[in-house]
Amino acid sequence: MKNIRPIAIYLPQYHPFKENNEWWGEGFTEWNNVVKGKPRFKGHYQPHLPADLGFYDLRLPEVREKQAAMAKEYGIYGFCYYHYWFNGKLLMERPLNEILESGKPDFPFCMCWANENWSRRWDGGDHHILIAQDYSEQDDIEHIRYLLPIFRDERYIKVDGKPLFIVYKPDEFPNIQRTIQIWREEAKKEGMELYLCAFERVIGMTAEEECAVGFDAAIEFQPLSKARRAYTLIYGKQTILERIKNKLHKTYCQILNKERIRKKDSIVDYKKFIDLDLEQTHSCKCYPGVSPSWDNSSRRTKIWATIFKGSNPELFYNWCVKKIEQFKPFSKEENFLFINAWNEWAEGNHLEPDQKWGKQYLEAFKRALNG
């Protein structure tokens, strides 16, 4: 077995909380979106419904224990929990808070700051902002001071003693280089060094740009990665007229605060995408990523969706095998492989067992990891 630490990205949304009750109705969770999924074309797999773990509630410690046990059984080293911070305001923090307080499950974890505006993106209304990010140097200081005690947890994933912390959208910051500097200075005051990474996405900074501004490494955010851009250039070209029409429609809806009507869904061939991804290279430290699937049509019922068509466990297995073969860890502990995701059910993107495939994606990943 190759010396690799696979980390699965984890969404902590599956429990009711005050803000969701106010914005979407009492008792709302991501499961409300999941069950809305409907096929949009012949052979389209929707809805994605959970199997072994059911429609769980993350307020229950036994659910979190079962998730960790299942992940460990199939070769996952740890979870990367999305972290939602808005100038000291936290959202969806309860599951991680209880994990920290209880010491259970005894399973490695790290955090990724999902630093984007909180909008009605969950149901396709991207332009309707509910809570906005407001960046400042003072907030950078307060944020890292909040995080430092969490980084000291014995389960927290580290590289040579440095806690791993990830930024989702570094391009959103007014001066990400200054933010990185502040974080490192504040950590140093507490006798700590940081290992900072950023996701490389289809829109935003490249891995090389992320490393140049001070991140220790970049991470492929699959399948919305560098390869997704390449796929669009080859297979998804629009005519000039189509681009103009889409731009005008988007502007019109933003001005009048209207929902954008559904345009043609973006359909991506999963196998062709994998082939393109395996051709991508980086000239800096960039950790590889894989994804079992992607289909956010259950969230975006009123507007266009992105759907990766043709995913199955065998294709996923082949992708994992080749990504592992290609990856040469940068050092003994710089050996991460990221899986997006453990439980993004409303994006059709999950390793957790569903009613169609059962545990086959988990089994495929374990098989690939074991060579």
N, C-alpha and C positions, 0 to 999 in steps of 0.2 A: 504493500500500500504506500502511495506517495505521501510525503509529509505535508499534508494540506489541512487547513482548518476551515471547513465550510460553515458559513454564517447565513442563516435564513432571515430575511427581513420580515418584521412582525408588526401587524397593525393592532393596536390596543383599543379598538373602537367598540367592541362588542359588549357594551353594557350601557344602560340608560344613565344620562347625567343631565344636570340642570340646563345647560345651554341647548343641548339637542331637544330636550322637552319643549323649550320655548320656541325654537326655530322650526321644528318639524312635527311636533306633537308629542304628547305624553307617551313615554316608553319607547321612543324611536331608537333603533340601533341600525347598524349596517345590514342586518338580516332583512329589514323592511325593503331595502333596495334589491337584495339578492333574489327574493321571490318574485320580483317584477319581471325577471328575465323571460323573453319570448324569442323563439326563432325568427330571424329576419330573412332567411333564404333557405332553400332546400339543403338539409344536412347540417344546418347551423345548430351547434350544441348549446342550448339554453332551455331552462335555467340550470345553473350549477348548484346542486343541493348537497349539503354535507351528509356524510355517512356515519362513520364510527363515533365522532365527537358530537354529532347532532348540532342543533341551533343553540350553541352554548352561551353562557353568560360569564364574562371574565371577572365578575365579582366573586365567583366561586373558586376557592383555592384548589379544589380537586380537579377543576378543569385545567388550570395552569400546570398542575402536576402531571396530568395525563399528556398534555401537549409536549412538555419537556421530555417525558419518558419516551414518547413516540419519536420525537426528533432524534434523541440520543440513540435509540435502537437502529435508526436508519442512517446513521453516520453524520448527523448534523452536530457540529461542535458547539454552536451557540446561537442565540437570537440577537437580532439588531432591532431594538424597540424604537418606533417613531416617537419623537419627543416634540410636544407642541407648547411653545413659549411665546407669549406676546407681552413684552415689557413687564414681566413678572406674573402675568396671568397665564395659568396653566390649563390645558384641556386634556381630557382622557388620561389623567395622571394616576387614577386610582389603582389600576392593575400593577403598575411598576412600584408605586408607593407601598402596596401591600407585600410585594415580592421583597422589597428592601427591608421592611419592618419585620417580616416573618422569617427571613432567611431561606424561604422555600419558593419555588423549587431550587435545589442545589444544581444550578445549570448556568454555564457562562452566558454573559450578555454584554452588549454595548448599546450605544444610543446614536440615533441620527436626528438632528434638528430638522424637522419638516418646516423650514422657514419660508412659508408662503402665506399670502393672505388667506384667511378662513372665509370661504365664499360658498355659494350654493353649487359648487363644483360637484358635490355628491349627487345632485340631480340634474347637472348640466348647465346650471345658471352661473357660469364663471364670472360674469360681470357684477353680480350682486354680492358686494362685500359685507361680511358680518363682523369680522375683526381684522383689522389691517396690521401688518408689521410696521413698526416705527423704529428704525435703526438709529442708534446713537452710541457714542463712546461710553457714556454712563451705563447704558443698558448692557453693553458688552461686558463691563466690569461686574454688574449685578448678576448677569446670566452665568458667567464662569464661576463666580463665587457660590452660586446655587449648585452648580454641577460638581465642584471639587469633592465634597463629601461623598457623593454617589460614586465617583471614580475610585474611592478608597475601598469600596466593597470588594471582598476577596474573590467574588465571582466575576468581577468586571474584566473584560477582555483587554489584554495589554500586549504591547510589543516591547520587549526588553524593559519591562517595568513601566512603560508609558501607556496610559489609558487611551484607547482608540475612540475618537469622537468624530462623527461624520456630519457634513453639511450637505443638505439636499440640493439647494439652489444657490451656489456661491455668487452667481451673476446678479442676484437680487440686491446685494449689499452695495451701498454707496462707495465703500472703500474696504473690500474684503481683506486686503493686505494689512490695513491698520487693525482690523478686528482680530486677525490672527496674531499680530504683535501683542495686542492687549491681553488676549487669552494666555499667551505664553508667559508674559511678564507676571500676570496675577498668579498663575500656577507656580511659577518659580519662587514667588514669595512664600508659598506653602511647601517648598521643597519637592515640587513635582514637575516633571516634563510631560508634554502632551504628544500624542501621535494623531495628527489631524489629517483627515481625508475628505474628499468631496466626490459626489456622484457626477460622472460624465453622462450627460443626457443628450438627446437629439437636438434640443434647443439650449443654448447657453455656452459656457466655457468648455473648451476642449481639455482633455487630460493634461496636455502640455502646458496650457495656460494656467490650469489649477496648480500644477507643481511650481510654475514660475512665480506665482504670487505668494508662495510660502507653505502650501500643503505638503505633507510628507509623501502623499501618494493620491492617486485618483482611483475611482472604482467604476467599472462599467455598470450602468443602470439598465439592465435588460428588461424587456426588449426595446425600450425607448432609448436606444443607445446610438453610438456613432454609426453602427450598421443600419439603423433605421433610416438615417439620413441618406446613406448610400442606396438603400432599397428604393426610397422615394425618387432619387435621381434616375434610377434605371427603370423602375416599373410604374412609378406613380406620377409621371409628368402631367401637368395641367396645361391646357391651352391658355394663351394670354387673356382671352375673353373670360374663361372660367375663373382665373385668378382675380381679375378686376371685379367680376360679379360677386365673388365671395368676400372680397375686401369691402365693397360697398355695402353688402348686406350686414356684415359685422359692425361697421361704423353706424349704420342706421339703427341697429338694435341697441348699441351702446348709448347713443344719443337719446333714444326714446325709452330706454330701460325696458326693452322687450326681450323675451326669450328668442333665441335664434331658432328658426325652423330647421328641421332636419334636412341636411344636404346628404349627398350620397355618402354612405359609410365608407371608411377607409379599410379595405380588405387587404391583409398581408398574408402571403403564402408562407407558412411557418418553415417549411423545408428550404425554400429559396432564401428566406431570411437567414437561416442558420448557415447556409453555404456562404453568404456574403459576410456574415459575422466572422467566420473562421479565416477570412482573408484580411481582416483589419489588423493593423499593427500600431504600436505606440512607441514614441521615442523617450518615454519617461516611465516612472513606476506607475503602473496601472493594473489593479487587481481584476482578474476575469470575473464575469458574471454569466449566469444562465437563468432561464425562466421557463417554467412548465407550459405557460400559455399566456394569453392576454385577450380580454374581451370585456370592455366596459359598457356594453350595450344595456345591461340591467340598470345601471346608474343613469345612462343618457337616453331615457325613453323618448324625450321630445326633440332631441337633436342628434346629429351624426355621432357615430361611435367608431372606435378603432378595434378591429377584430382580426386576430391572428388565426387564420383558417388552416385546419389540417393537423393541428397538434395531436400527438399521441405519445404514449410512454416510450416506444421504441425510438422515435425521432429524438425525444428528450435524452434518452440514454446515449445515443450516438453523439449528440452535441456535447454532453458532459464528458464523455470519454475523450473527445478530441480537444476540448478546452483544457482538461487536466493534462493531457499529453503535451500541449503547447506551453503550459505554464511552468516557468522556472522560478520558484520562490526567490525573492530578492535577498533573503537571509533566513536563518533558522526559524525566526518567529514572524517574518514578513511573508506569510504563506496562506493568505486568505483567498477563498473562493466564495463569492456572494450569490445566493439564490433569491430571486425576486419572484414569488414571495412565499412565506409560510401560510398566510391566511388572508390574502386580498380577494375575498370571495366575490365582491361586486365588480371586480376587474377580471373575473374568470382566471385568476392567477394564484394558484394555491398548491402546496404540497400536501396539505391535509386531505384525507380521503373523501371522495365524493361518491355519489350514487351510481355514476357511470363507470368510473375507472377503479374505484376502491383504492387500494394502496399501491397501485401499479407504478405511479410516478415516484413514490418513496422507494419502492423496490428497485426501480430503474436507476435511481440516483445511488443507492447503496452498491448496486452491482458495478456501476461505473467507477465509484470511488475505490472499490476493492480490486479493480483491474481485471 
